[in-house]
Amino acid sequence: MPDYQEMYQKLFRATEQAINTLIAAQRECEEIYINSPELPPLTFAPPVPKDEEG
């Protein structure tokens, strides 16, 4: 009979590792973006009136 607890724990650890890998990659990309010298300035566009929406 398969050891379901062992199987569950193995999948749980792998899931946690995958999530942590994705979080680390996202943080690295955010740092690259923030530290980019070509970063465009933030601009806020005024709201478009309802009769002009496309």
C-alpha positions, 0 to 999 in steps of 0.5 A: 500500500502506498504511503500517502503521508509521504507522497503528500509531504513530498508534493507539499515540499515541492510546491513550497519550493516552486512558490519560493522560486517564483517569488525570488524571481519576481523580486529580482525582476522588480529590482532590475526594473527599479534600478533601470536607468531607462525607467520612464517617469510615472504619469497619470492620465486624466480620466476619459469622459464616458462619451469619448470612450472607444 
